[in-house]
Amino acid sequence: MNKIRKIIVSVLIFSGATFLFTQEIVEAIVAVVNDEVITLSQYKATHEELLQSLRAQLQGEEFRKQYEGLRKNILENMIMEALLLQEAKKQGINVNEQVNMAIQKIKEDYNLQTDQDLRRELAKQGMDLESFRKRMEEDILKQNIIFSEVGRSLVVDDTDVVNYYKQHPDEFTVPLEYTL
């Protein structure tokens, strides 16, 4: 009986071990922000986006300095963005109208008549309209949360305004003008 028990235990241990080793890691987790997961592939995509953006703008030593400074903050920025978007969702902020207006403004600024024209231009940049719209929505949501939080904590009373005015009179004076 004891021998059978050892055999059963051995089989179970080895079958469990092989089961564990055959499990494939689907995605590595870099950070968890409340219930939201930031994966390694998201981190790498953000890193690559930053790299491409900097390469398009800078070269040489300036590129290296900027890249090193920003690379260290990628994960921190991703966490901050996740927190801002979670807060916007919690507050139920809807920015569809603002997104539509922003897209319309872009179409006007770049003389794009239709959504199809915009899609073509975005495709040249390696992006589709849905991704562009989602990114724009997230950016506007983040801005709204930041402005609402800053606005709540920023209180300037009349005495502060008067004191600033008295301490900086040259900022509020206009040189005399003569017209003929």
Residue pairs with C-beta under 8 A, 6 or more apart in sequence:
27 39
27 40
27 41
28 39
28 40
29 37
29 38
29 39
29 40
30 38
30 39
30 40
30 42
30 43
30 75
31 37
31 38
31 75
31 78
31 79
32 38
33 79
33 82
33 83
33 86
34 82
34 83
34 86
36 82
36 86
38 75
38 78
38 79
38 82
42 78
43 74
43 75
43 78
46 74
46 77
46 78
47 71
47 74
50 67
50 70
50 71
50 74
51 67
54 63
54 66
54 67
54 70
55 63
58 66
81 138
81 142
84 141
84 142
84 145
84 146
85 138
85 141
85 142
87 145
88 141
88 142
88 144
88 145
91 145
93 141
93 144
93 145
95 137
95 140
95 141
95 144
96 137
98 140
99 133
99 136
99 137
99 140
102 136
102 140
103 118
103 133
103 136
106 112
106 118
107 113
107 117
107 118
110 121
112 118
112 121
115 129
118 129
119 128
119 129
122 128
122 129
122 132
165 172
